[in-house]
């Protein structure tokens, strides 16, 4: 399996692919106007379970320092422009995603 993550900022969706096959689509929250989600190509560099605070049950750090894909302590924020630039997911979703993507997974973030 060659999994990779596609994040559409405008659609507020994270899609998980195995090569060219779409495996799953998740709703996400994205960065606010003043702290937008950075576009580009990154990789998952670490995973931290139960990081505390607004990060929910899991943090997956990206190769762009201080940015990641993480859970939330505010599920009503999913689908909105509310974060400091990170990709925010429902806790159940981020746990499922984490079980499917190893460290080193490519993450493509675009508008």
C-alpha positions in Angstrom: 0.0 0.0 0.0 1.3 3.5 -1.0 -0.9 5.8 1.0 -0.8 9.6 0.8 -3.0 12.4 2.1 -4.7 15.1 0.0 -6.0 18.2 1.9 -8.3 20.6 0.1 -8.4 23.9 2.1 -11.3 25.3 0.0 -13.4 22.1 0.4 -12.3 21.5 4.0 -11.7 17.9 3.2 -8.9 15.4 3.8 -8.7 12.5 1.5 -6.7 9.4 2.0 -5.4 7.6 -1.1 -3.7 4.3 -1.9 -1.8 5.3 -5.0 -4.7 6.6 -7.2 -7.5 4.9 -5.3 -9.5 7.0 -2.9 -9.9 5.2 0.4 -11.6 7.7 2.6 -12.8 11.3 2.9 -12.9 13.2 6.2 -14.3 16.7 7.0 -11.6 19.0 8.5 -11.3 22.4 10.1 -8.6 24.7 8.6 -6.7 27.8 9.5 -8.3 31.2 10.1 -7.8 34.1 7.6 -4.9 35.5 9.8 -3.3 32.1 10.3 -4.0 30.2 7.1 -3.2 26.5 6.5 0.0 26.4 4.6 -0.2 24.9 1.1 2.5 22.7 -0.2 4.0 19.2 0.0 4.9 17.9 3.5 5.4 14.5 5.2 4.2 13.2 8.5 7.2 13.3 10.8 5.8 12.2 14.2 2.8 11.1 16.1 1.9 12.0 19.7 -1.0 10.4 21.5 -3.0 12.4 24.1 -1.1 15.7 23.5 -3.6 17.6 25.6 -5.2 21.0 25.1 -6.9 21.7 21.8 -5.2 18.9 20.0 -7.7 16.2 21.0 -6.5 12.5 21.2 -3.7 12.7 18.7 -1.1 15.0 17.0 0.6 14.1 13.7 3.3 16.6 13.1 4.2 17.7 9.6 7.6 18.5 8.1 6.6 22.2 8.3 7.5 23.0 11.9 4.6 23.8 14.2 1.9 22.5 11.8 0.1 19.2 12.0 -3.0 17.1 11.6 -4.7 16.6 14.9 -7.9 15.9 16.8 -9.9 18.5 18.6 -11.5 19.3 22.0 -14.2 21.2 20.1 -16.0 18.9 17.6 -18.3 21.8 16.5 -15.3 23.5 14.9 -14.9 20.8 12.1 -15.7 22.3 8.7 -14.8 25.9 9.8 -11.8 28.3 9.5 -10.8 28.3 13.1 -7.3 26.9 13.6 -3.9 28.5 13.8 -3.1 26.8 10.5 -3.3 23.1 11.5 -5.7 20.5 10.0 -8.2 19.7 12.7 -10.2 16.5 12.6 -12.8 14.7 14.7 -11.0 12.5 17.3 -12.4 9.2 15.9 -11.3 10.2 12.4 -7.8 11.2 13.3 -7.3 7.9 15.2 -8.5 6.0 12.2 -6.3 8.0 9.9 -3.3 7.5 12.1 -3.8 3.8 12.1 -3.6 3.8 8.2 -0.7 6.2 7.6 2.9 5.6 8.7 5.4 8.2 9.6 6.9 9.4 6.3 3.5 9.6 4.6 3.2 12.4 2.0 0.7 15.2 2.7 -0.3 17.5 -0.2 -2.2 20.6 1.0 -3.8 22.9 -1.7 -6.5 25.4 -2.1 
